[in-house]
Amino acid sequence: MPVPLPTEAPDSRAAILDAATAEFVERGFDGVRMEHVAKRAGYNKALVYKHFGDKAHLFQEVLEGAFAGRRDVLARQPRRLGDVLAGWSDAAFAAPAYGKLLMREALDYREDEPVLAEARAAYYREQIAGVAKAQALGRLPADLPPKYLFLALLSVVCLPAFLPNVTALATGEDPVGDRFQTEWREFLCAFAAHLAAPSEDSATTEDDGDGR
């Protein structure tokens, strides 16, 4: 006789969210069923509905939890640009489910407003303001629109963690291996230093101006 699944426990909500995260990463929004989540969490389907109402709200809470971790990273952001880039890379590798959820969202929500759109847009505006401040301090090129420079930096920092297959094929390295991680962090610090260095054209112009 099959053992009935437990109906509730003090940590049932967290367990369901963990199971839902794995399900959404593996199956995408359209492929997930509440019974899949319940079975994976070890609870009955009624309890999943009791906590989250429907699949859309469940996905929203999964993404909200992952997004909260990103805000924590932003709050601890260091001052040096190289450390900032390396720190965001570390965060991307430490929470691969977040990147996979974003990619799943892009595939399944192309015609809809993204989940938590207002909060996430405010979060990106805060980071873009940080880019603009770094430009004003001479730590990033000042002649580039900050919102697009932010996208470019985000792409550089996140690609190895979000696309480990591409990284492995391009570099011949294991993206989560110690050697790649060390060399990648060194590259990001050197990359940041190059971004902060004046271009030859601007340096020549300044020299010419000083000589007159």
PyMOL commands that place a pseudoatom at each C-alpha (Angstrom):
pseudoatom trace, name=CA, resn=MET, resi=1, chain=A, elem=C, hetatm=0, pos=[0.000, 0.000, 0.000]
pseudoatom trace, name=CA, resn=PRO, resi=2, chain=A, elem=C, hetatm=0, pos=[1.553, 3.377, -1.018]
pseudoatom trace, name=CA, resn=VAL, resi=3, chain=A, elem=C, hetatm=0, pos=[2.503, 5.746, 1.767]
pseudoatom trace, name=CA, resn=PRO, resi=4, chain=A, elem=C, hetatm=0, pos=[0.450, 8.984, 1.512]
pseudoatom trace, name=CA, resn=LEU, resi=5, chain=A, elem=C, hetatm=0, pos=[2.382, 12.152, 0.882]
pseudoatom trace, name=CA, resn=PRO, resi=6, chain=A, elem=C, hetatm=0, pos=[2.575, 14.572, 3.816]
pseudoatom trace, name=CA, resn=THR, resi=7, chain=A, elem=C, hetatm=0, pos=[0.058, 17.413, 3.635]
pseudoatom trace, name=CA, resn=GLU, resi=8, chain=A, elem=C, hetatm=0, pos=[2.100, 20.093, 5.423]
pseudoatom trace, name=CA, resn=ALA, resi=9, chain=A, elem=C, hetatm=0, pos=[5.265, 20.739, 7.396]
pseudoatom trace, name=CA, resn=PRO, resi=10, chain=A, elem=C, hetatm=0, pos=[6.975, 23.866, 8.759]
pseudoatom trace, name=CA, resn=ASP, resi=11, chain=A, elem=C, hetatm=0, pos=[9.363, 24.020, 5.801]
pseudoatom trace, name=CA, resn=SER, resi=12, chain=A, elem=C, hetatm=0, pos=[6.893, 22.868, 3.140]
pseudoatom trace, name=CA, resn=ARG, resi=13, chain=A, elem=C, hetatm=0, pos=[6.829, 26.230, 1.357]
pseudoatom trace, name=CA, resn=ALA, resi=14, chain=A, elem=C, hetatm=0, pos=[10.613, 26.373, 0.986]
pseudoatom trace, name=CA, resn=ALA, resi=15, chain=A, elem=C, hetatm=0, pos=[10.723, 22.763, -0.199]
pseudoatom trace, name=CA, resn=ILE, resi=16, chain=A, elem=C, hetatm=0, pos=[8.067, 23.457, -2.821]
pseudoatom trace, name=CA, resn=LEU, resi=17, chain=A, elem=C, hetatm=0, pos=[9.957, 26.529, -4.050]
pseudoatom trace, name=CA, resn=ASP, resi=18, chain=A, elem=C, hetatm=0, pos=[13.163, 24.486, -4.372]
pseudoatom trace, name=CA, resn=ALA, resi=19, chain=A, elem=C, hetatm=0, pos=[11.311, 21.800, -6.307]
pseudoatom trace, name=CA, resn=ALA, resi=20, chain=A, elem=C, hetatm=0, pos=[9.596, 24.384, -8.511]
pseudoatom trace, name=CA, resn=THR, resi=21, chain=A, elem=C, hetatm=0, pos=[12.910, 26.040, -9.335]
pseudoatom trace, name=CA, resn=ALA, resi=22, chain=A, elem=C, hetatm=0, pos=[14.314, 22.731, -10.560]
pseudoatom trace, name=CA, resn=GLU, resi=23, chain=A, elem=C, hetatm=0, pos=[11.140, 21.996, -12.534]
pseudoatom trace, name=CA, resn=PHE, resi=24, chain=A, elem=C, hetatm=0, pos=[11.032, 25.378, -14.271]
pseudoatom trace, name=CA, resn=VAL, resi=25, chain=A, elem=C, hetatm=0, pos=[14.729, 25.110, -15.162]
pseudoatom trace, name=CA, resn=GLU, resi=26, chain=A, elem=C, hetatm=0, pos=[14.279, 21.609, -16.606]
pseudoatom trace, name=CA, resn=ARG, resi=27, chain=A, elem=C, hetatm=0, pos=[10.883, 21.915, -18.298]
pseudoatom trace, name=CA, resn=GLY, resi=28, chain=A, elem=C, hetatm=0, pos=[10.249, 25.617, -18.879]
pseudoatom trace, name=CA, resn=PHE, resi=29, chain=A, elem=C, hetatm=0, pos=[7.059, 27.374, -17.836]
pseudoatom trace, name=CA, resn=ASP, resi=30, chain=A, elem=C, hetatm=0, pos=[4.801, 25.600, -20.332]
pseudoatom trace, name=CA, resn=GLY, resi=31, chain=A, elem=C, hetatm=0, pos=[6.140, 22.160, -19.437]
pseudoatom trace, name=CA, resn=VAL, resi=32, chain=A, elem=C, hetatm=0, pos=[5.665, 22.382, -15.673]
pseudoatom trace, name=CA, resn=ARG, resi=33, chain=A, elem=C, hetatm=0, pos=[2.615, 20.894, -13.979]
pseudoatom trace, name=CA, resn=MET, resi=34, chain=A, elem=C, hetatm=0, pos=[1.711, 21.489, -10.368]
pseudoatom trace, name=CA, resn=GLU, resi=35, chain=A, elem=C, hetatm=0, pos=[1.675, 17.739, -9.785]
pseudoatom trace, name=CA, resn=HIS, resi=36, chain=A, elem=C, hetatm=0, pos=[5.288, 17.581, -11.012]
pseudoatom trace, name=CA, resn=VAL, resi=37, chain=A, elem=C, hetatm=0, pos=[6.289, 20.169, -8.428]
pseudoatom trace, name=CA, resn=ALA, resi=38, chain=A, elem=C, hetatm=0, pos=[4.320, 18.438, -5.672]
pseudoatom trace, name=CA, resn=LYS, resi=39, chain=A, elem=C, hetatm=0, pos=[5.848, 15.060, -6.395]
pseudoatom trace, name=CA, resn=ARG, resi=40, chain=A, elem=C, hetatm=0, pos=[9.362, 16.446, -6.500]
pseudoatom trace, name=CA, resn=ALA, resi=41, chain=A, elem=C, hetatm=0, pos=[8.846, 18.301, -3.207]
pseudoatom trace, name=CA, resn=GLY, resi=42, chain=A, elem=C, hetatm=0, pos=[7.286, 15.273, -1.523]
pseudoatom trace, name=CA, resn=TYR, resi=43, chain=A, elem=C, hetatm=0, pos=[3.908, 16.891, -0.846]
pseudoatom trace, name=CA, resn=ASN, resi=44, chain=A, elem=C, hetatm=0, pos=[0.455, 16.624, -2.335]
pseudoatom trace, name=CA, resn=LYS, resi=45, chain=A, elem=C, hetatm=0, pos=[-0.754, 18.907, -5.121]
pseudoatom trace, name=CA, resn=ALA, resi=46, chain=A, elem=C, hetatm=0, pos=[-3.369, 20.573, -2.920]
pseudoatom trace, name=CA, resn=LEU, resi=47, chain=A, elem=C, hetatm=0, pos=[-0.662, 21.998, -0.691]
pseudoatom trace, name=CA, resn=VAL, resi=48, chain=A, elem=C, hetatm=0, pos=[1.127, 23.556, -3.680]
pseudoatom trace, name=CA, resn=TYR, resi=49, chain=A, elem=C, hetatm=0, pos=[-2.102, 25.279, -4.691]
pseudoatom trace, name=CA, resn=LYS, resi=50, chain=A, elem=C, hetatm=0, pos=[-2.718, 26.349, -1.091]
pseudoatom trace, name=CA, resn=HIS, resi=51, chain=A, elem=C, hetatm=0, pos=[0.659, 28.114, -0.883]
pseudoatom trace, name=CA, resn=PHE, resi=52, chain=A, elem=C, hetatm=0, pos=[0.888, 29.593, -4.382]
pseudoatom trace, name=CA, resn=GLY, resi=53, chain=A, elem=C, hetatm=0, pos=[-2.547, 29.601, -6.033]
pseudoatom trace, name=CA, resn=ASP, resi=54, chain=A, elem=C, hetatm=0, pos=[-1.516, 28.792, -9.582]
pseudoatom trace, name=CA, resn=LYS, resi=55, chain=A, elem=C, hetatm=0, pos=[1.510, 28.146, -11.758]
pseudoatom trace, name=CA, resn=ALA, resi=56, chain=A, elem=C, hetatm=0, pos=[1.988, 31.800, -12.744]
pseudoatom trace, name=CA, resn=HIS, resi=57, chain=A, elem=C, hetatm=0, pos=[2.224, 32.891, -9.108]
pseudoatom trace, name=CA, resn=LEU, resi=58, chain=A, elem=C, hetatm=0, pos=[4.506, 29.973, -8.331]
pseudoatom trace, name=CA, resn=PHE, resi=59, chain=A, elem=C, hetatm=0, pos=[6.890, 31.014, -11.113]
pseudoatom trace, name=CA, resn=GLN, resi=60, chain=A, elem=C, hetatm=0, pos=[6.769, 34.605, -9.895]
pseudoatom trace, name=CA, resn=GLU, resi=61, chain=A, elem=C, hetatm=0, pos=[7.784, 33.563, -6.382]
pseudoatom trace, name=CA, resn=VAL, resi=62, chain=A, elem=C, hetatm=0, pos=[10.578, 31.342, -7.714]
pseudoatom trace, name=CA, resn=LEU, resi=63, chain=A, elem=C, hetatm=0, pos=[12.021, 34.205, -9.755]
pseudoatom trace, name=CA, resn=GLU, resi=64, chain=A, elem=C, hetatm=0, pos=[11.497, 36.667, -6.915]
pseudoatom trace, name=CA, resn=GLY, resi=65, chain=A, elem=C, hetatm=0, pos=[13.550, 34.464, -4.589]
pseudoatom trace, name=CA, resn=ALA, resi=66, chain=A, elem=C, hetatm=0, pos=[16.363, 34.195, -7.128]
pseudoatom trace, name=CA, resn=PHE, resi=67, chain=A, elem=C, hetatm=0, pos=[16.195, 37.943, -7.788]
pseudoatom trace, name=CA, resn=ALA, resi=68, chain=A, elem=C, hetatm=0, pos=[16.488, 38.708, -4.064]
pseudoatom trace, name=CA, resn=GLY, resi=69, chain=A, elem=C, hetatm=0, pos=[19.895, 37.021, -4.109]
pseudoatom trace, name=CA, resn=ARG, resi=70, chain=A, elem=C, hetatm=0, pos=[20.997, 39.440, -6.825]
pseudoatom trace, name=CA, resn=ARG, resi=71, chain=A, elem=C, hetatm=0, pos=[19.989, 42.408, -4.713]
pseudoatom trace, name=CA, resn=ASP, resi=72, chain=A, elem=C, hetatm=0, pos=[22.128, 41.020, -1.898]
pseudoatom trace, name=CA, resn=VAL, resi=73, chain=A, elem=C, hetatm=0, pos=[25.114, 40.935, -4.253]
pseudoatom trace, name=CA, resn=LEU, resi=74, chain=A, elem=C, hetatm=0, pos=[24.466, 44.540, -5.274]
pseudoatom trace, name=CA, resn=ALA, resi=75, chain=A, elem=C, hetatm=0, pos=[24.347, 45.625, -1.633]
pseudoatom trace, name=CA, resn=ARG, resi=76, chain=A, elem=C, hetatm=0, pos=[27.811, 44.104, -1.019]
pseudoatom trace, name=CA, resn=GLN, resi=77, chain=A, elem=C, hetatm=0, pos=[29.360, 45.468, -4.210]
pseudoatom trace, name=CA, resn=PRO, resi=78, chain=A, elem=C, hetatm=0, pos=[33.051, 46.472, -3.827]
pseudoatom trace, name=CA, resn=ARG, resi=79, chain=A, elem=C, hetatm=0, pos=[34.470, 49.775, -5.064]
pseudoatom trace, name=CA, resn=ARG, resi=80, chain=A, elem=C, hetatm=0, pos=[37.160, 48.627, -7.543]
pseudoatom trace, name=CA, resn=LEU, resi=81, chain=A, elem=C, hetatm=0, pos=[35.753, 47.863, -10.995]
pseudoatom trace, name=CA, resn=GLY, resi=82, chain=A, elem=C, hetatm=0, pos=[37.802, 44.689, -11.420]
pseudoatom trace, name=CA, resn=ASP, resi=83, chain=A, elem=C, hetatm=0, pos=[36.473, 43.369, -8.119]
pseudoatom trace, name=CA, resn=VAL, resi=84, chain=A, elem=C, hetatm=0, pos=[32.933, 44.322, -9.150]
pseudoatom trace, name=CA, resn=LEU, resi=85, chain=A, elem=C, hetatm=0, pos=[33.163, 42.341, -12.402]
pseudoatom trace, name=CA, resn=ALA, resi=86, chain=A, elem=C, hetatm=0, pos=[34.779, 39.358, -10.688]
pseudoatom trace, name=CA, resn=GLY, resi=87, chain=A, elem=C, hetatm=0, pos=[32.167, 39.471, -7.936]
pseudoatom trace, name=CA, resn=TRP, resi=88, chain=A, elem=C, hetatm=0, pos=[29.272, 39.400, -10.364]
pseudoatom trace, name=CA, resn=SER, resi=89, chain=A, elem=C, hetatm=0, pos=[30.905, 36.529, -12.232]
pseudoatom trace, name=CA, resn=ASP, resi=90, chain=A, elem=C, hetatm=0, pos=[31.246, 34.624, -8.957]
pseudoatom trace, name=CA, resn=ALA, resi=91, chain=A, elem=C, hetatm=0, pos=[27.580, 35.278, -8.205]
pseudoatom trace, name=CA, resn=ALA, resi=92, chain=A, elem=C, hetatm=0, pos=[26.523, 33.992, -11.625]
pseudoatom trace, name=CA, resn=PHE, resi=93, chain=A, elem=C, hetatm=0, pos=[28.479, 30.770, -11.152]
pseudoatom trace, name=CA, resn=ALA, resi=94, chain=A, elem=C, hetatm=0, pos=[27.240, 30.362, -7.569]
pseudoatom trace, name=CA, resn=ALA, resi=95, chain=A, elem=C, hetatm=0, pos=[23.571, 30.506, -8.598]
pseudoatom trace, name=CA, resn=PRO, resi=96, chain=A, elem=C, hetatm=0, pos=[23.308, 28.961, -12.079]
pseudoatom trace, name=CA, resn=ALA, resi=97, chain=A, elem=C, hetatm=0, pos=[19.559, 28.413, -11.678]
pseudoatom trace, name=CA, resn=TYR, resi=98, chain=A, elem=C, hetatm=0, pos=[19.009, 32.186, -11.833]
pseudoatom trace, name=CA, resn=GLY, resi=99, chain=A, elem=C, hetatm=0, pos=[20.490, 32.463, -15.315]
pseudoatom trace, name=CA, resn=LYS, resi=100, chain=A, elem=C, hetatm=0, pos=[18.581, 29.404, -16.491]
pseudoatom trace, name=CA, resn=LEU, resi=101, chain=A, elem=C, hetatm=0, pos=[15.326, 30.841, -15.161]
pseudoatom trace, name=CA, resn=LEU, resi=102, chain=A, elem=C, hetatm=0, pos=[15.964, 34.068, -17.077]
pseudoatom trace, name=CA, resn=MET, resi=103, chain=A, elem=C, hetatm=0, pos=[16.603, 32.122, -20.267]
pseudoatom trace, name=CA, resn=ARG, resi=104, chain=A, elem=C, hetatm=0, pos=[13.466, 30.047, -19.705]
pseudoatom trace, name=CA, resn=GLU, resi=105, chain=A, elem=C, hetatm=0, pos=[11.514, 33.250, -19.133]
pseudoatom trace, name=CA, resn=ALA, resi=106, chain=A, elem=C, hetatm=0, pos=[12.833, 34.678, -22.400]
pseudoatom trace, name=CA, resn=LEU, resi=107, chain=A, elem=C, hetatm=0, pos=[11.638, 31.597, -24.265]
pseudoatom trace, name=CA, resn=ASP, resi=108, chain=A, elem=C, hetatm=0, pos=[8.224, 31.309, -22.613]
pseudoatom trace, name=CA, resn=TYR, resi=109, chain=A, elem=C, hetatm=0, pos=[7.269, 34.950, -21.997]
pseudoatom trace, name=CA, resn=ARG, resi=110, chain=A, elem=C, hetatm=0, pos=[8.263, 36.640, -25.230]
pseudoatom trace, name=CA, resn=GLU, resi=111, chain=A, elem=C, hetatm=0, pos=[4.860, 38.290, -25.728]
pseudoatom trace, name=CA, resn=ASP, resi=112, chain=A, elem=C, hetatm=0, pos=[4.219, 39.170, -22.087]
pseudoatom trace, name=CA, resn=GLU, resi=113, chain=A, elem=C, hetatm=0, pos=[5.633, 41.649, -19.597]
pseudoatom trace, name=CA, resn=PRO, resi=114, chain=A, elem=C, hetatm=0, pos=[8.450, 40.033, -17.617]
pseudoatom trace, name=CA, resn=VAL, resi=115, chain=A, elem=C, hetatm=0, pos=[7.708, 38.835, -14.113]
pseudoatom trace, name=CA, resn=LEU, resi=116, chain=A, elem=C, hetatm=0, pos=[8.405, 41.513, -11.460]
pseudoatom trace, name=CA, resn=ALA, resi=117, chain=A, elem=C, hetatm=0, pos=[9.055, 43.970, -14.275]
pseudoatom trace, name=CA, resn=GLU, resi=118, chain=A, elem=C, hetatm=0, pos=[8.935, 47.153, -12.184]
pseudoatom trace, name=CA, resn=ALA, resi=119, chain=A, elem=C, hetatm=0, pos=[11.226, 45.896, -9.417]
pseudoatom trace, name=CA, resn=ARG, resi=120, chain=A, elem=C, hetatm=0, pos=[13.713, 44.417, -11.859]
pseudoatom trace, name=CA, resn=ALA, resi=121, chain=A, elem=C, hetatm=0, pos=[13.753, 47.563, -14.011]
pseudoatom trace, name=CA, resn=ALA, resi=122, chain=A, elem=C, hetatm=0, pos=[14.473, 49.642, -10.888]
pseudoatom trace, name=CA, resn=TYR, resi=123, chain=A, elem=C, hetatm=0, pos=[17.297, 47.248, -10.002]
pseudoatom trace, name=CA, resn=TYR, resi=124, chain=A, elem=C, hetatm=0, pos=[18.858, 47.676, -13.446]
pseudoatom trace, name=CA, resn=ARG, resi=125, chain=A, elem=C, hetatm=0, pos=[18.454, 51.453, -13.277]
pseudoatom trace, name=CA, resn=GLU, resi=126, chain=A, elem=C, hetatm=0, pos=[20.404, 51.398, -10.020]
pseudoatom trace, name=CA, resn=GLN, resi=127, chain=A, elem=C, hetatm=0, pos=[23.228, 49.489, -11.680]
pseudoatom trace, name=CA, resn=ILE, resi=128, chain=A, elem=C, hetatm=0, pos=[23.196, 51.782, -14.722]
pseudoatom trace, name=CA, resn=ALA, resi=129, chain=A, elem=C, hetatm=0, pos=[23.493, 54.750, -12.359]
pseudoatom trace, name=CA, resn=GLY, resi=130, chain=A, elem=C, hetatm=0, pos=[26.561, 53.034, -10.906]
pseudoatom trace, name=CA, resn=VAL, resi=131, chain=A, elem=C, hetatm=0, pos=[28.018, 52.709, -14.403]
pseudoatom trace, name=CA, resn=ALA, resi=132, chain=A, elem=C, hetatm=0, pos=[27.393, 56.417, -15.032]
pseudoatom trace, name=CA, resn=LYS, resi=133, chain=A, elem=C, hetatm=0, pos=[29.124, 57.269, -11.740]
pseudoatom trace, name=CA, resn=ALA, resi=134, chain=A, elem=C, hetatm=0, pos=[32.115, 55.107, -12.701]
pseudoatom trace, name=CA, resn=GLN, resi=135, chain=A, elem=C, hetatm=0, pos=[32.258, 56.958, -16.033]
pseudoatom trace, name=CA, resn=ALA, resi=136, chain=A, elem=C, hetatm=0, pos=[32.275, 60.303, -14.234]
pseudoatom trace, name=CA, resn=LEU, resi=137, chain=A, elem=C, hetatm=0, pos=[35.148, 59.103, -12.035]
pseudoatom trace, name=CA, resn=GLY, resi=138, chain=A, elem=C, hetatm=0, pos=[37.166, 57.970, -15.073]
pseudoatom trace, name=CA, resn=ARG, resi=139, chain=A, elem=C, hetatm=0, pos=[36.862, 54.256, -14.278]
pseudoatom trace, name=CA, resn=LEU, resi=140, chain=A, elem=C, hetatm=0, pos=[34.888, 53.545, -17.471]
pseudoatom trace, name=CA, resn=PRO, resi=141, chain=A, elem=C, hetatm=0, pos=[34.876, 55.213, -20.915]
pseudoatom trace, name=CA, resn=ALA, resi=142, chain=A, elem=C, hetatm=0, pos=[32.817, 58.390, -20.693]
pseudoatom trace, name=CA, resn=ASP, resi=143, chain=A, elem=C, hetatm=0, pos=[31.835, 58.527, -24.373]
pseudoatom trace, name=CA, resn=LEU, resi=144, chain=A, elem=C, hetatm=0, pos=[29.506, 55.494, -24.287]
pseudoatom trace, name=CA, resn=PRO, resi=145, chain=A, elem=C, hetatm=0, pos=[25.809, 55.534, -23.284]
pseudoatom trace, name=CA, resn=PRO, resi=146, chain=A, elem=C, hetatm=0, pos=[25.734, 54.068, -19.751]
pseudoatom trace, name=CA, resn=LYS, resi=147, chain=A, elem=C, hetatm=0, pos=[22.715, 51.822, -20.363]
pseudoatom trace, name=CA, resn=TYR, resi=148, chain=A, elem=C, hetatm=0, pos=[24.405, 50.118, -23.309]
pseudoatom trace, name=CA, resn=LEU, resi=149, chain=A, elem=C, hetatm=0, pos=[27.747, 49.948, -21.562]
pseudoatom trace, name=CA, resn=PHE, resi=150, chain=A, elem=C, hetatm=0, pos=[25.954, 48.208, -18.685]
pseudoatom trace, name=CA, resn=LEU, resi=151, chain=A, elem=C, hetatm=0, pos=[24.489, 45.648, -21.108]
pseudoatom trace, name=CA, resn=ALA, resi=152, chain=A, elem=C, hetatm=0, pos=[27.921, 45.044, -22.614]
pseudoatom trace, name=CA, resn=LEU, resi=153, chain=A, elem=C, hetatm=0, pos=[29.511, 44.500, -19.195]
pseudoatom trace, name=CA, resn=LEU, resi=154, chain=A, elem=C, hetatm=0, pos=[26.639, 42.256, -18.114]
pseudoatom trace, name=CA, resn=SER, resi=155, chain=A, elem=C, hetatm=0, pos=[27.097, 40.163, -21.250]
pseudoatom trace, name=CA, resn=VAL, resi=156, chain=A, elem=C, hetatm=0, pos=[30.824, 39.754, -20.644]
pseudoatom trace, name=CA, resn=VAL, resi=157, chain=A, elem=C, hetatm=0, pos=[30.465, 38.870, -16.985]
pseudoatom trace, name=CA, resn=CYS, resi=158, chain=A, elem=C, hetatm=0, pos=[27.564, 36.428, -17.268]
pseudoatom trace, name=CA, resn=LEU, resi=159, chain=A, elem=C, hetatm=0, pos=[28.258, 34.549, -20.499]
pseudoatom trace, name=CA, resn=PRO, resi=160, chain=A, elem=C, hetatm=0, pos=[30.628, 31.888, -19.084]
pseudoatom trace, name=CA, resn=ALA, resi=161, chain=A, elem=C, hetatm=0, pos=[28.170, 30.981, -16.308]
pseudoatom trace, name=CA, resn=PHE, resi=162, chain=A, elem=C, hetatm=0, pos=[25.021, 31.208, -18.430]
pseudoatom trace, name=CA, resn=LEU, resi=163, chain=A, elem=C, hetatm=0, pos=[26.533, 29.419, -21.478]
pseudoatom trace, name=CA, resn=PRO, resi=164, chain=A, elem=C, hetatm=0, pos=[29.077, 26.970, -20.040]
pseudoatom trace, name=CA, resn=ASN, resi=165, chain=A, elem=C, hetatm=0, pos=[28.965, 24.846, -23.200]
pseudoatom trace, name=CA, resn=VAL, resi=166, chain=A, elem=C, hetatm=0, pos=[30.062, 27.787, -25.354]
pseudoatom trace, name=CA, resn=THR, resi=167, chain=A, elem=C, hetatm=0, pos=[32.747, 28.664, -22.822]
pseudoatom trace, name=CA, resn=ALA, resi=168, chain=A, elem=C, hetatm=0, pos=[34.121, 25.119, -22.800]
pseudoatom trace, name=CA, resn=LEU, resi=169, chain=A, elem=C, hetatm=0, pos=[34.194, 24.921, -26.599]
pseudoatom trace, name=CA, resn=ALA, resi=170, chain=A, elem=C, hetatm=0, pos=[35.799, 28.360, -27.001]
pseudoatom trace, name=CA, resn=THR, resi=171, chain=A, elem=C, hetatm=0, pos=[38.464, 27.985, -24.316]
pseudoatom trace, name=CA, resn=GLY, resi=172, chain=A, elem=C, hetatm=0, pos=[39.005, 24.239, -23.991]
pseudoatom trace, name=CA, resn=GLU, resi=173, chain=A, elem=C, hetatm=0, pos=[38.582, 24.707, -20.232]
pseudoatom trace, name=CA, resn=ASP, resi=174, chain=A, elem=C, hetatm=0, pos=[36.058, 23.468, -17.706]
pseudoatom trace, name=CA, resn=PRO, resi=175, chain=A, elem=C, hetatm=0, pos=[34.114, 26.648, -16.805]
pseudoatom trace, name=CA, resn=VAL, resi=176, chain=A, elem=C, hetatm=0, pos=[33.744, 25.581, -13.177]
pseudoatom trace, name=CA, resn=GLY, resi=177, chain=A, elem=C, hetatm=0, pos=[37.320, 24.312, -12.890]
pseudoatom trace, name=CA, resn=ASP, resi=178, chain=A, elem=C, hetatm=0, pos=[39.879, 26.082, -10.737]
pseudoatom trace, name=CA, resn=ARG, resi=179, chain=A, elem=C, hetatm=0, pos=[42.133, 27.044, -13.662]
pseudoatom trace, name=CA, resn=PHE, resi=180, chain=A, elem=C, hetatm=0, pos=[39.380, 28.705, -15.671]
pseudoatom trace, name=CA, resn=GLN, resi=181, chain=A, elem=C, hetatm=0, pos=[38.005, 30.494, -12.623]
pseudoatom trace, name=CA, resn=THR, resi=182, chain=A, elem=C, hetatm=0, pos=[41.439, 31.868, -11.711]
pseudoatom trace, name=CA, resn=GLU, resi=183, chain=A, elem=C, hetatm=0, pos=[42.283, 32.937, -15.261]
pseudoatom trace, name=CA, resn=TRP, resi=184, chain=A, elem=C, hetatm=0, pos=[38.817, 34.419, -15.825]
pseudoatom trace, name=CA, resn=ARG, resi=185, chain=A, elem=C, hetatm=0, pos=[39.027, 36.533, -12.677]
pseudoatom trace, name=CA, resn=GLU, resi=186, chain=A, elem=C, hetatm=0, pos=[42.488, 37.739, -13.730]
pseudoatom trace, name=CA, resn=PHE, resi=187, chain=A, elem=C, hetatm=0, pos=[41.108, 38.621, -17.160]
pseudoatom trace, name=CA, resn=LEU, resi=188, chain=A, elem=C, hetatm=0, pos=[38.182, 40.569, -15.696]
pseudoatom trace, name=CA, resn=CYS, resi=189, chain=A, elem=C, hetatm=0, pos=[40.542, 42.626, -13.524]
pseudoatom trace, name=CA, resn=ALA, resi=190, chain=A, elem=C, hetatm=0, pos=[42.819, 43.336, -16.509]
pseudoatom trace, name=CA, resn=PHE, resi=191, chain=A, elem=C, hetatm=0, pos=[39.781, 44.123, -18.664]
pseudoatom trace, name=CA, resn=ALA, resi=192, chain=A, elem=C, hetatm=0, pos=[38.586, 46.636, -16.074]
pseudoatom trace, name=CA, resn=ALA, resi=193, chain=A, elem=C, hetatm=0, pos=[42.028, 48.286, -16.061]
pseudoatom trace, name=CA, resn=HIS, resi=194, chain=A, elem=C, hetatm=0, pos=[41.948, 48.609, -19.856]
pseudoatom trace, name=CA, resn=LEU, resi=195, chain=A, elem=C, hetatm=0, pos=[38.501, 50.175, -19.733]
pseudoatom trace, name=CA, resn=ALA, resi=196, chain=A, elem=C, hetatm=0, pos=[39.740, 52.795, -17.307]
pseudoatom trace, name=CA, resn=ALA, resi=197, chain=A, elem=C, hetatm=0, pos=[42.899, 53.591, -19.331]
pseudoatom trace, name=CA, resn=PRO, resi=198, chain=A, elem=C, hetatm=0, pos=[42.708, 56.630, -21.666]
pseudoatom trace, name=CA, resn=SER, resi=199, chain=A, elem=C, hetatm=0, pos=[42.668, 55.866, -25.376]
pseudoatom trace, name=CA, resn=GLU, resi=200, chain=A, elem=C, hetatm=0, pos=[45.603, 56.826, -27.594]
pseudoatom trace, name=CA, resn=ASP, resi=201, chain=A, elem=C, hetatm=0, pos=[43.501, 59.465, -29.348]
pseudoatom trace, name=CA, resn=SER, resi=202, chain=A, elem=C, hetatm=0, pos=[42.458, 61.157, -26.102]
pseudoatom trace, name=CA, resn=ALA, resi=203, chain=A, elem=C, hetatm=0, pos=[46.004, 60.937, -24.728]
pseudoatom trace, name=CA, resn=THR, resi=204, chain=A, elem=C, hetatm=0, pos=[47.421, 62.506, -27.909]
pseudoatom trace, name=CA, resn=THR, resi=205, chain=A, elem=C, hetatm=0, pos=[44.845, 65.288, -27.805]
pseudoatom trace, name=CA, resn=GLU, resi=206, chain=A, elem=C, hetatm=0, pos=[45.696, 66.041, -24.195]
pseudoatom trace, name=CA, resn=ASP, resi=207, chain=A, elem=C, hetatm=0, pos=[49.424, 66.073, -24.959]
pseudoatom trace, name=CA, resn=ASP, resi=208, chain=A, elem=C, hetatm=0, pos=[48.931, 68.390, -27.922]
pseudoatom trace, name=CA, resn=GLY, resi=209, chain=A, elem=C, hetatm=0, pos=[46.824, 70.713, -25.833]
pseudoatom trace, name=CA, resn=ASP, resi=210, chain=A, elem=C, hetatm=0, pos=[49.387, 70.841, -23.047]
pseudoatom trace, name=CA, resn=GLY, resi=211, chain=A, elem=C, hetatm=0, pos=[52.184, 71.563, -25.513]
pseudoatom trace, name=CA, resn=ARG, resi=212, chain=A, elem=C, hetatm=0, pos=[50.630, 74.681, -26.995]
for i in range(1, 212): cmd.bond("trace and resi %d" % i, "trace and resi %d" % (i + 1))
show_as sticks, trace
zoom trace
